[in-house]
Amino acid sequence: RNRKPDDYGVDATKITDDDTAFILAKGKTKEKIFWVSEVEIELFERDLILEIRDSNVQRRRAKK
């Protein structure tokens, strides 16, 4: 069972249609973000929101 870090949180970012298309259509973009930063990523296509969940350090790493 994975334990969440004490500074676990969620950053929600409004994205564009183009960003959404890039993340979904360009193959493995979402997977690459995960493997590099090891965060949980949720894309809400309808609302154009990208959520990144994990510790402060991991979320910052994912946003680079």
N, C-alpha and C positions, 0 to 999 in steps of 0.2 A: 504494500500500500504506500503510495507516495504522499508525503507530508508537504503541505504548502509552507513556503517561507513566511516568517513573521511580517514581512513588509509586502506580502502578496496584495496585488491590486489590479485594477482594470483601467486601461487608457482607451477611450473611444475617440476615433478620429473620423470626421466627415470626409468622404472621398468623392471623386467625380465618377461619372459614367466611364470615362476613359481609363481611370485607375482600376475600376472594377473589371473592365474588359481585359486589361493587362494582367491582373492577378489571376483571372480565370482562364484566359485564352492562351497565354504565353507558356503553357505547359506547367512547369513546376515552381513557379514563383513563390507560392504559399509554402510549399515544402522546403524550398531553399531558405526562406526566412526562419522557419522552424528549426532546421538543422543548424543554422549558424547561431541563432540566439536562444534556442531551446525554450521558446515561449508557446503558450496556447494562443491560437489565432482563430477568430471567428469573423466571417464576412457576412454582413447582412445586406444582400444585394438590393432588396426592395427599398431599404432606407438609406443606402449608400453609406454605411457605417462599418468601419473596421475596428474590431476590439482586439487588444493585445493584453493578455493576462499572464502575470508572473511577478517576480520581485522587481523592485525599482531598477536595479542594475540590468536585469534581463530585458525589461521593457525598453530601457534606453538603448540597449544594444540592438534590439529589433528595429528601432526607428531610424537607425543610421542608414 
